[in-house]
Amino acid sequence: MSTTASQPAKPRNAPTRTVGDFIPPPITRRERLANLAGVVVPFAGVLAAIVLLWNNWVDWADIALMVAMYLLTAAGVTIGFHRLLTHRAFQTYPWLERTFAVLGSLSVQGSVLDWVSDHRKHHAFTDVEGDPHSPHVGHGQGLAGFWHAHAGWLMETQGQSDWKKYAADLYEDRAMRRIGRMFPLMVALTLLIPTLAGFALAGFTAKGALEGFIWGGLVRIFFVHHVTWSVNSVCHIFGRRRFDVDDHSTNVWWLAPFSLGESWHHNHHAFPRSAVHGLKWWELDISAAIIAVMEKLGLAWNVIRIAPERQRAKLTSH
């Protein structure tokens, strides 16, 4: 039996942690400014894209480049950062694991160690004090809480989770630490790649380079950011629930195609280690489909799936 998000189950048992766990170190001014630029600059790119559209400075090559870059970097987050590196929902070869870490880094959502640490802490303290980006803690209900969960947390708690505590496996992996240190280079590459691609696709013209930079770079980053952030905000306020979980997570069907299946977020919180978030046949989960193809090709194994009887046992009414 589904319930709407307007009446979520209240967290019954907050995790037992020390007081120090609830107080992240203060975010530095430099980090805050970098994160602010990560919000503002892609938005400026969207405004520039509107001008290009108005002047008919856009063609199908620009849109195709944006979609291709979106799918690569979004999959780097959903499959790589999230299901593989955070939750170990499947196993793969080290070279492919590192490839996903690079693709996720190209989404400009922080270094791989920051992202994984923050997300594991989110699961440790979901919607209670200590959650890096809950809309229900510390900022009041309504718009203020929504904004904090969506983007406001980037100025307060993003990247402040302890790597050694929440991402020890990655911290001890020399290759992952190297990829994490290379994050500034990843930011440059994620803009350079579509710029060069646009330059080549348009016959080596400056106009093509500009369009590639704006559409494949800034506009794509804007959409990847806001879709990902919507899982933190929208999927903890609006939507539907059916499992007995002690948080406010929800499933939001209309976000599923854009989030590659991440918006079945309530399902995910019910079964965090599942490689499949869309648990019903009609719950579109592009990331799970890609993992299934990888499994058939021998690129993924030990893929964790939740048996129907386990799902039924966790329903709020069964």
GULOFI-692652 format. One record per residue (C-alpha): residue in three letters; x, y, z. Coordinates in steps of 0.25 Angstrom, whole numbers, padded with zeros to 4 digits, always signed. Each point is the difference from the previous one (the first is absolute). Last residue first. Layout:
N
AlaXYZ...
END
This chain:
318
His+0007-0028+0015Ser-0002+0014+0004Thr+0012+0009+0001Leu+0007-0009-0009Lys+0014-0006+0005Ala-0004-0014-0001Arg-0006+0001-0014Gln+0014+0005-0005Arg+0007-0011+0007Glu-0010-0010-0007Pro+0003+0007-0013Ala+0015-0003+0000Ile+0009+0012+0001Arg+0011+0001-0011Ile+0015+0001+0003Val+0009-0001-0012Asn+0011-0010+0004Trp+0006+0003-0014Ala+0002+0011-0010Leu+0008+0001-0013Gly-0003-0014-0005Leu-0008+0005-0012Lys-0013-0005+0007Glu+0004+0007+0012Met+0003+0013-0007Val-0014-0001-0007Ala-0006-0002+0014Ile+0007+0012+0005Ile-0005+0009-0011Ala-0014-0005+0003Ala+0002+0004+0015Ser+0005+0014-0004Ile-0012+0001-0010Asp-0010-0002+0011Leu-0015+0001-0004Glu-0009-0004+0011Trp-0011-0008-0009Trp+0006-0014+0004Lys+0000+0004+0015Leu+0013+0001+0007Gly+0005+0012-0007His+0013+0002+0009Val+0008-0012-0005Ala+0014-0002+0005Ser-0005-0002+0014Arg+0009+0003+0011Pro-0009+0011+0006Phe-0013-0008+0001Ala-0011+0008+0006His+0008+0013-0002His+0001-0004-0015Asn-0015-0003-0001His-0003+0014+0006His+0010+0006-0011Trp-0007-0006-0012Ser+0006+0014-0005Glu+0013-0006-0003Gly-0005-0007-0013Leu+0008+0006-0010Ser-0003+0014+0007Phe-0006+0006-0013Pro-0009-0012-0003Ala-0004-0002+0015Leu-0004+0014+0003Trp-0014-0002-0004Trp-0001-0012+0010Val+0003+0006+0013Asn+0003-0010+0011Thr+0001+0005+0014Ser+0010+0001+0011His-0005+0006+0014Asp+0007-0009+0009Asp-0002-0013+0009Val-0004-0010-0011Asp-0012-0009-0001Phe-0002+0000-0015Arg-0011+0006-0009Arg+0004+0014-0002Arg-0005+0011-0010Gly+0005+0013-0005Phe+0004+0014+0006Ile+0009+0003+0011His+0012-0008+0001Cys+0001-0004-0015Val-0002+0015-0004Ser+0012+0005+0008Asn+0011-0011+0000Val-0004-0006-0013Ser-0002+0014-0006Trp+0014+0003+0003Thr+0004-0011-0011Val-0010+0006-0010His+0005+0014+0003His+0015-0004-0001Val-0002-0008-0013Phe-0008+0011-0006Phe+0009+0011+0003Ile+0013-0008-0004Arg-0007-0003-0014Val-0003+0015-0002Leu+0014+0004+0004Gly+0008-0010-0008Gly-0007-0007-0012Trp-0009+0012-0002Ile+0009+0012+0003Phe+0014-0006-0003Gly-0005-0007-0013Glu-0007+0013-0005Leu+0013+0008+0003Ala+0008-0010-0008Gly-0009-0001-0011Lys+0000+0015-0001Ala+0015+0000+0000Thr+0000-0009-0012Phe+0007-0013-0003Gly-0011-0006-0009Ala-0011+0001+0010Leu+0002-0014+0005Ala+0015+0003+0003Phe-0003+0012+0008Gly-0012-0006+0007Ala+0009-0012+0004Leu+0011+0010+0005Thr-0009+0007+0008Pro-0007-0012+0005Ile+0013-0006+0005Leu+0005+0013+0006Leu-0011+0002+0010Thr+0000-0013+0006Leu+0015+0000-0001Ala+0002+0013+0009Val-0009-0006+0011Met+0007-0013-0001Leu+0014+0008+0002Pro-0006+0006+0013Phe-0004-0014+0004Met+0014-0006-0002Arg+0002-0002+0015Gly-0012-0009+0001Ile+0005-0008-0012Arg+0013-0002+0007Arg-0007-0004+0013Met-0008-0010-0008Ala+0013-0006-0006Arg+0007-0001+0013Asp-0012-0008+0006Glu+0000+0002+0016Tyr-0008+0012-0001Leu-0010-0008-0009Asp-0002-0011+0010Ala+0000+0010+0012Ala-0012+0008-0006Tyr-0008+0004+0012Lys+0010+0000+0011Lys+0013+0003-0007Trp-0007+0009-0010Asp-0006+0008+0012Ser-0012+0008-0006Gln+0002+0015-0003Gly-0001-0001-0015Gln-0014+0007+0000Thr-0004+0005+0013Glu-0003+0015+0000Met+0001+0007-0014Leu-0004-0013-0007Trp-0011-0002+0010Gly-0008+0011-0007Ala-0001-0007-0013His-0012-0010+0001Ala-0001-0004+0014His+0002+0014+0005Trp-0010+0006-0010Phe-0010-0010+0004Gly+0002+0003+0015Ala-0002+0015-0003Leu-0012-0003-0009Gly-0008-0007+0010Gln+0004-0006+0014Gly+0011+0006+0008His+0015+0001-0003Gly+0006-0009+0011Val-0005-0014-0005His-0012-0003-0009Pro+0006+0004-0014Ser+0011-0010+0003His+0014+0003-0007Pro+0012-0004+0009Asp-0008-0009+0009Gly+0006+0002+0014Glu-0013+0003+0007Val-0011-0009-0005Asp-0005-0001-0014Thr+0009-0012-0004Phe+0011+0000+0010Ala+0009-0012-0004His-0006+0000-0014His+0004+0015-0002Lys+0013-0004+0006Arg+0002-0010-0011His-0004+0011-0010Asp+0010+0010+0005Ser+0012-0009+0000Val-0003-0005-0014Trp-0001+0014-0006Asp+0012+0005+0008Leu+0009-0012-0004Val-0004+0001-0015Ser+0003+0015+0000Gly-0011+0010-0001Gln-0013+0000-0008Val+0007+0005-0013Ser-0007-0011-0009Leu+0014-0003-0005Ser+0003-0006+0013Gly-0010-0011-0002Leu+0006-0003-0014Val+0014-0001+0007Ala-0005-0009+0011Phe-0008-0009-0010Thr+0014-0002-0007Arg+0006-0003+0013Glu-0010-0011+0002Leu+0002-0005-0014Trp+0015-0001+0002Pro-0002-0007+0013Tyr-0009-0011-0007Thr-0014-0001+0005Gln-0009-0003+0012Phe-0014+0003+0004Ala-0008+0008+0010Arg+0012+0005+0006His-0008+0011+0007Thr+0009+0012-0001Leu+0009-0004-0012Leu-0009-0008-0008Arg-0014+0005+0002His+0003+0014+0002Phe+0013+0006-0005Gly+0000-0010-0012Ile-0014-0004-0004Thr-0007+0013+0003Val+0011+0010+0000Gly+0008-0005-0012Ala-0013-0003-0007Ala-0003+0015+0001Thr+0013+0003-0006Leu-0001-0009-0012Leu-0015+0003-0002Tyr+0001+0015+0001Met+0012+0000-0009Ala-0007-0008-0011Val-0013+0009+0002Met+0008+0013-0001Leu+0008-0005-0012Ala-0014-0004-0007Ile-0006+0014+0003Asp+0012+0007-0006Ala+0000-0009-0012Trp-0015+0002-0002Asp+0002+0015-0002Val+0002+0012+0008Trp+0003+0015-0004Asn-0014+0003-0004Asn+0001+0014+0006Trp-0011-0003+0011Leu+0007-0014+0003Leu+0013+0007+0002Val-0006+0010+0009Ile-0006-0011+0008Ala+0013-0008+0000Ala+0006+0013+0007Leu-0010-0001+0011Val+0003-0015+0002Gly+0015+0003+0000Ala-0003+0011+0011Phe-0007-0012+0008Pro+0013-0008-0002Val+0008+0011+0006Val-0009+0003+0012Val+0000-0014+0007Gly+0014-0005-0002Ala+0005+0015+0003Leu-0007-0001+0013Asn+0007-0013+0003Ala+0013+0006-0003Leu-0003+0012+0009Arg-0004-0009+0011Glu+0012-0009-0001Arg+0009+0013+0000Arg-0007+0005+0012Thr+0002-0013+0007Ile-0011-0009+0005Pro+0000-0001+0015Pro+0003-0014+0005Pro-0013-0009+0002Ile-0007+0000+0013Phe-0009-0012+0001Asp+0011-0010+0001Gly+0006+0007+0012Val-0012-0003+0008Thr+0003-0015+0000Arg-0009-0009-0008Thr-0013-0008+0002Pro-0008+0001-0012Ala-0014+0006+0001Asn-0011-0010+0003Arg-0014+0003-0004Pro+0002+0009-0012Lys-0014+0006-0003Ala-0008-0008-0011Pro-0004+0010-0010Gln-0013+0007-0001Ser+0001+0010-0011Ala+0009-0010-0008Thr-0012-0008-0004Thr-0003-0014+0005Ser+0000-0013-0008Met-0006-0013+0004
END
